[in-house]
């Protein structure tokens, strides 16, 4: 079991995304990078990112200088989304996540983002 928002979580997430048929179909032809910032985590603020391009996804800790969009939330919201307890759209509509950057690209790839959330909720994580 990987710790939520750890290197092990990112490695497991990358493998799960690339092995999932639904996510693979959703990322066909997509070039997208998302920067996530989670505040109020037990170890402080955590930055991680998702890149999708050339038929592959990478989930990793750290920051991207040229991300298409940024997504910010507190730890409880990020954990609820990762557990599948909170829908991404509902989190956005209720202000629990803040999205910045290229909103047109985010909206264009909403199906991919939903698939990302779905696959993430299948990971065996320790919160």
N, C-alpha and C positions, 0 to 999 in steps of 0.2 A: 504494500500500500504506500503510495506516494503522499507526501505532505503537500497540501494545497499551496500553490504559488511557489513551489520549489523547483530546482533543476530537474529532479525526478519527474515532477508533474509535467514540466515542459517537454521532456523526452517522451513520456507516455502519451501526452497529447499529440505531439508530432506524429508518432507512430500510428495512433488511432485515427487521426484525420486522414493520413495517406492510405490507410487500409480500408476505410469505410467507403462502400460503394455509393451511398447517397451523397457523401461529401465530395467524392471524386467526380460524380456527375455534375454537381453544383459548381465545382471549380474549373470545369472545362472552359477554356478561353478567358479565364479571369486573371487580371493583374491587379492586385490589391494589397495594401499594407495598412495595418491598424496598430496604433500604439495605445496600450492600456496602462492606466495608472490607478492603483488601488491604494486608498488611504486607510488609516486606522487598522492596518493588519497587525497581528501580534508582534511582528518584527519591524514595524514602521511602514513607510510608504514603499510600495513595490511597483516597478515598471516592468512590463513585458510586452511582447509584440507578436503579431501574426502576420506572416507574409504568404501570399498565394501567387504563384506564377509558374509558367512552364509546366503545368500539371502537377505541381508539388506544393505542399504547405510546410511551413516551419513555424513552430511556436517556441519562443525563447525568452529568457530573462534579458532585460536591458532596454535600450532606447534606440529608436530609429530617427535620424535627422530629417528624413524626407517622407514620413508616413503620409498616406492619403488622408487619414482621419485619426483623431484621438478620441478615446473613450475613458471617462473617469467615473469612478464610483468608490463608495466605501467598502470595507471588507465584507460586511454583512450582506450587502447587495450582490457583490461579486460571488460570494459563496452560495447565495440563494439561486443565482443564475446557473452556476456550475453544478448545483445539485438538481437542477430542473424544477425547482420550486417557484421560480419567478421567470415569467416570459420576458424576453428582451424588449419587445415593443411596449409592454406594460411598464417595465422599468423606465424606459425612455419617456413615455407619456406622463408618468407620475413624477418625473424629475429625479428619479433615483440614480440614473446615469446621465452624464453630460457628454454630448458628442460635439466635436469641433472639426474643422477642416472641410474637405470636399463632400458636402452633404449629398450632392447629386450622385456621386459615386457610391456612397453608403446606401442610398435608396436603390440604386440600380442593382446592387449586389445583396439586397436584403435576404434573398433566398439562401445565399451562401452563409450569411451571418447566422441565420436560423439553423442551418445545418451544423455550423461550428458549435452553437450552443447545445444542440441535440447530442452531438458526439461527445462534447465535454461532460455532459451529464452522465455518460456511461462509464467514465473513468472511476477507478477505485481509489478514492482520495481520502486522506485524513484531514479533517477540518479542526 
